[in-house]
């Protein structure tokens, strides 16, 4: 300082030193070895925009517990309608898994007819699902209540997780195989029925032609082998009648089975 004074220079007073040089920029602290610097791979991601308000309230709260996040914001009536539809669909699935018709299932559940159960399964009335029906359906169909409410896809109880899905896949494959076999059988039955009907009609035409020929030729019965021809034609007519009767029974049986499936 003396040398500076000798040169005629004077040091500036401390009040002229900018404040930012020694207050606004603190010296960096030495980093601990146990706490590595955060990089792009370890930095915490920004919170979801949908929860930013709630997180801000949590971080800014000074006293008391943080505010509870809002979990349910939907319309209760809309949720009830959606739940009624889910329950109706699950009741239908459970009934079909037991291979029961609506009429049989309705009687086992305590209804006098299937109209009420049909409304429940179709979700035509938002107030058509009584609580006692859920419990009875779980017992009759042997499914869990969670399945009926749509909380799980596992319909059976006390079964290891994943087993029912595997069984359902196997059942679906077997069902597709059986349906393909039944479809092929149906095609063959239709073909046989068509040919049988044509054969019966042909036998009738031959019998009518022989009858006309015999009427126009009085001496036909006196000709050689006429009796043999007439006998064979009679046996052929009897076989055609039996085939026609069996064909009608087959068609009636197929029609009755189809009506049962519809019910």
Backbone torsions as a table, in degrees:
resi	resn	phi	psi	omega
1	UNK	NA	-34.1	179.1
2	UNK	-66.9	-38.8	179.0
3	UNK	-65.6	-35.4	178.2
4	UNK	-69.0	-37.3	178.5
5	UNK	-67.5	-36.3	178.5
6	UNK	-63.2	-31.8	179.6
7	UNK	-81.1	-2.2	179.0
8	UNK	84.7	15.8	179.5
9	UNK	-106.1	148.8	-178.7
10	UNK	-126.4	133.5	178.4
11	UNK	-69.1	141.2	179.5
12	UNK	-67.2	146.4	178.8
13	UNK	-64.7	158.6	-179.3
14	UNK	-62.8	-27.3	-177.9
15	UNK	-68.8	-16.3	179.7
16	UNK	-87.3	-4.1	179.3
17	UNK	-76.8	128.6	-179.6
18	UNK	-58.0	139.8	-179.4
19	UNK	-66.9	-34.6	-176.2
20	UNK	-65.3	-19.6	-176.1
21	UNK	-73.9	-24.4	-175.3
22	UNK	-130.6	-4.5	177.6
23	UNK	-116.2	-44.6	-173.8
24	UNK	-79.2	-14.6	-179.6
25	UNK	-125.5	85.5	-179.6
26	UNK	-68.1	152.3	179.4
27	UNK	-65.7	141.1	179.4
28	UNK	-65.3	137.7	179.8
29	UNK	-82.7	147.0	176.9
30	UNK	-66.8	139.4	-176.5
31	UNK	-83.4	137.6	178.3
32	UNK	-74.3	146.1	178.7
33	UNK	-69.5	-26.0	-178.1
34	UNK	-80.3	-14.5	-178.2
35	UNK	-120.4	91.3	-178.0
36	UNK	-69.4	155.4	177.7
37	UNK	-62.2	140.0	177.6
38	UNK	-76.9	136.8	177.0
39	UNK	-118.7	-169.3	-176.9
40	UNK	-65.9	-26.7	-177.8
41	UNK	-82.6	-20.2	-177.2
42	UNK	-109.8	-7.6	-179.7
43	UNK	-67.1	144.6	179.5
44	UNK	-74.6	134.2	179.3
45	UNK	-71.5	155.2	177.5
46	UNK	-66.9	144.8	179.9
47	UNK	-64.2	158.3	178.3
48	UNK	-61.2	142.1	-177.4
49	UNK	-63.4	-29.4	-178.6
50	UNK	-71.0	-20.4	-179.0
51	UNK	-112.4	10.0	-175.1
52	UNK	-63.3	-40.3	-179.1
53	UNK	-63.1	-44.7	-180.0
54	UNK	-65.3	-42.4	178.5
55	UNK	-64.9	-37.2	178.8
56	UNK	-64.0	-41.4	177.9
57	UNK	-63.8	-37.3	179.2
58	UNK	-66.1	-44.5	-176.9
59	UNK	-71.2	-33.1	-176.1
60	UNK	-88.8	-7.8	-178.4
61	UNK	-68.6	133.2	179.9
62	UNK	-103.2	-38.7	-176.7
63	UNK	-128.6	145.2	174.8
64	UNK	81.8	171.4	-179.0
65	UNK	-70.7	157.8	178.4
66	UNK	-69.2	154.9	-179.4
67	UNK	-66.0	147.5	-179.5
68	UNK	-77.9	130.2	179.0
69	UNK	-67.8	149.5	179.2
70	UNK	-80.1	121.6	-177.6
71	UNK	-98.7	-34.3	-175.6
72	UNK	-120.6	117.1	-179.4
73	UNK	-125.3	1.5	-176.9
74	UNK	-82.3	176.7	178.8
75	UNK	-84.5	121.6	-178.5
76	UNK	-58.4	-36.7	179.9
77	UNK	-65.7	-40.6	177.7
78	UNK	-66.3	-39.1	177.4
79	UNK	-65.0	-38.8	178.2
80	UNK	-64.4	-42.5	178.6
81	UNK	-62.9	-42.2	178.4
82	UNK	-65.0	-39.2	179.4
83	UNK	-66.9	-39.3	177.4
84	UNK	-61.3	-40.3	178.2
85	UNK	-65.8	-40.9	178.9
86	UNK	-64.4	-45.2	-179.9
87	UNK	-62.6	-43.2	178.4
88	UNK	-61.2	-42.6	179.7
89	UNK	-67.4	-40.0	178.8
90	UNK	-68.3	-35.0	175.6
91	UNK	-63.5	-40.7	177.4
92	UNK	-64.3	-44.0	179.3
93	UNK	-61.8	-43.5	-179.8
94	UNK	-64.5	-39.8	178.4
95	UNK	-64.6	-42.4	179.7
96	UNK	-68.0	-32.4	176.2
97	UNK	-64.5	-31.1	176.9
98	UNK	-86.5	-1.5	179.4
99	UNK	57.8	47.9	179.9
100	UNK	-115.5	141.3	173.2
101	UNK	-78.5	166.1	179.9
102	UNK	-63.9	-37.6	-178.7
103	UNK	-66.0	-44.2	-179.8
104	UNK	-67.3	-44.0	-179.5
105	UNK	-64.8	-37.7	179.8
106	UNK	-62.3	-41.8	179.3
107	UNK	-65.7	-39.1	179.4
108	UNK	-69.4	-27.5	179.1
109	UNK	-84.5	-11.2	177.2
110	UNK	108.2	5.0	177.4
111	UNK	-87.6	150.6	178.2
112	UNK	-78.6	-26.6	177.0
113	UNK	-146.3	178.9	-174.0
114	UNK	-92.2	2.4	-176.1
115	UNK	-65.9	-43.3	-180.0
116	UNK	-66.1	-42.6	178.7
117	UNK	-64.6	-35.1	177.3
118	UNK	-63.5	-39.3	177.7
119	UNK	-66.2	-38.9	179.8
120	UNK	-65.6	-46.9	-179.3
121	UNK	-67.1	-32.8	179.0
122	UNK	-85.3	-7.0	180.0
123	UNK	53.8	43.5	178.9
124	UNK	-82.0	-12.7	179.6
125	UNK	-136.3	124.3	-177.4
126	UNK	-67.7	-17.5	178.8
127	UNK	-106.9	24.6	-172.9
128	UNK	-100.5	14.4	-179.3
129	UNK	-118.1	90.8	177.4
130	UNK	-71.7	152.6	-177.5
131	UNK	-65.3	-35.7	-179.0
132	UNK	-65.2	-26.8	179.5
133	UNK	-66.9	-35.7	179.5
134	UNK	-62.1	-46.2	-178.9
135	UNK	-66.3	-44.0	179.2
136	UNK	-64.8	-41.4	-179.8
137	UNK	-63.7	-38.3	178.2
138	UNK	-62.6	-35.8	179.6
139	UNK	-79.1	-42.0	-177.8
140	UNK	-69.1	-44.7	-177.6
141	UNK	-86.5	-8.8	-179.6
142	UNK	58.1	50.8	176.4
143	UNK	-125.8	166.3	179.3
144	UNK	-83.3	154.8	177.0
145	UNK	-66.3	-34.5	177.4
146	UNK	-61.0	-35.3	177.7
147	UNK	-66.4	-41.6	-179.8
148	UNK	-66.4	-30.7	178.8
149	UNK	-87.1	-1.8	178.8
150	UNK	80.5	15.3	-180.0
151	UNK	-82.2	-18.5	178.7
152	UNK	-150.5	157.2	176.5
153	UNK	-95.6	-1.9	178.0
154	UNK	-83.0	112.3	-173.9
155	UNK	-88.3	-26.3	-178.8
156	UNK	-92.5	158.7	178.9
157	UNK	-104.1	155.0	177.5
158	UNK	57.7	39.1	177.8
159	UNK	-123.4	135.1	179.9
160	UNK	-55.5	145.8	-178.3
161	UNK	-62.6	134.3	179.9
162	UNK	95.7	-19.2	-178.0
163	UNK	-68.5	-41.2	-177.5
164	UNK	-67.0	-38.0	178.0
165	UNK	-63.9	-40.4	177.7
166	UNK	-64.2	-43.8	178.6
167	UNK	-63.3	-38.8	179.1
168	UNK	-64.4	-40.1	178.2
169	UNK	-64.9	-42.7	178.5
170	UNK	-64.8	-42.8	179.0
171	UNK	-62.4	-39.4	180.0
172	UNK	-65.2	-40.9	178.7
173	UNK	-65.1	-43.5	178.1
174	UNK	-64.6	-37.7	178.4
175	UNK	-64.6	-43.3	177.8
176	UNK	-63.1	-39.0	177.7
177	UNK	-64.7	-44.4	179.9
178	UNK	-66.1	-38.6	178.8
179	UNK	-65.4	-37.3	176.9
180	UNK	-65.8	-40.8	177.9
181	UNK	-65.4	-41.5	178.3
182	UNK	-65.8	-36.7	178.1
183	UNK	-65.3	-41.9	177.4
184	UNK	-65.0	-41.0	178.4
185	UNK	-63.3	-39.4	178.6
186	UNK	-62.3	-42.2	179.0
187	UNK	-62.2	-41.7	-180.0
188	UNK	-67.6	-39.0	178.7
189	UNK	-64.2	-41.3	178.8
190	UNK	-62.2	-41.9	179.2
191	UNK	-64.8	-45.5	178.9
192	UNK	-63.3	-40.1	179.1
193	UNK	-62.6	-40.6	179.9
194	UNK	-64.2	-43.9	-179.7
195	UNK	-69.8	-36.2	178.9
196	UNK	-65.6	-42.3	177.9
197	UNK	-62.3	-40.2	178.2
198	UNK	-66.1	-37.2	179.3
199	UNK	-66.6	-43.0	178.8
200	UNK	-62.8	-42.7	178.5
201	UNK	-64.4	-37.2	177.9
202	UNK	-66.0	-41.0	178.5
203	UNK	-62.8	-39.8	178.3
204	UNK	-63.9	-40.9	179.0
205	UNK	-64.6	-40.2	178.3
206	UNK	-64.9	-41.7	179.3
207	UNK	-64.5	-41.6	178.1
208	UNK	-66.4	-37.9	177.9
209	UNK	-65.5	-40.8	178.4
210	UNK	-67.0	-38.4	177.7
211	UNK	-63.3	-41.4	177.7
212	UNK	-65.3	-41.5	178.9
213	UNK	-63.6	-41.0	179.4
214	UNK	-65.9	-36.9	179.6
215	UNK	-67.6	-34.6	-179.5
216	UNK	-84.1	-14.7	179.5
217	UNK	-127.1	89.7	-177.0
218	UNK	-58.9	-27.1	-177.9
219	UNK	-87.7	12.3	-177.3
220	UNK	-63.0	-43.2	-177.2
221	UNK	-64.9	-18.3	-178.9
222	UNK	-89.0	-10.3	-178.6
223	UNK	-78.1	153.8	-179.2
224	UNK	-62.6	141.7	176.5
225	UNK	68.3	8.6	178.1
226	UNK	-67.3	-39.3	179.4
227	UNK	-65.9	-39.6	178.3
228	UNK	-62.8	-43.4	178.8
229	UNK	-63.3	-42.3	-179.8
230	UNK	-66.2	-39.2	179.8
231	UNK	-65.9	-43.1	179.1
232	UNK	-65.4	-36.2	178.4
233	UNK	-67.2	-36.3	177.8
234	UNK	-65.5	-42.3	177.6
235	UNK	-64.2	-38.1	177.9
236	UNK	-65.1	-37.5	177.3
237	UNK	-66.3	-39.8	178.2
238	UNK	-63.1	-42.7	177.1
239	UNK	-64.2	-37.0	178.3
240	UNK	-66.5	-38.3	177.5
241	UNK	-65.0	-41.5	178.0
242	UNK	-63.8	-41.4	178.7
243	UNK	-64.9	-38.7	178.6
244	UNK	-65.6	-40.3	178.3
245	UNK	-64.9	-44.3	178.9
246	UNK	-63.7	-36.3	178.9
247	UNK	-65.9	-40.7	178.2
248	UNK	-65.3	-39.8	178.1
249	UNK	-64.5	-39.2	178.2
250	UNK	-62.7	-42.5	179.5
251	UNK	-66.7	-39.9	177.9
252	UNK	-65.0	-41.3	177.9
253	UNK	-63.8	-40.9	178.3
254	UNK	-65.5	-40.6	179.4
255	UNK	-66.0	-39.1	178.4
256	UNK	-66.3	-38.6	177.4
257	UNK	-66.3	-37.6	178.6
258	UNK	-66.6	-38.6	178.2
259	UNK	-67.4	-33.8	176.9
260	UNK	-65.4	-39.8	178.9
261	UNK	-64.5	-35.6	179.0
262	UNK	-66.5	-42.2	177.9
263	UNK	-66.4	NA	NA
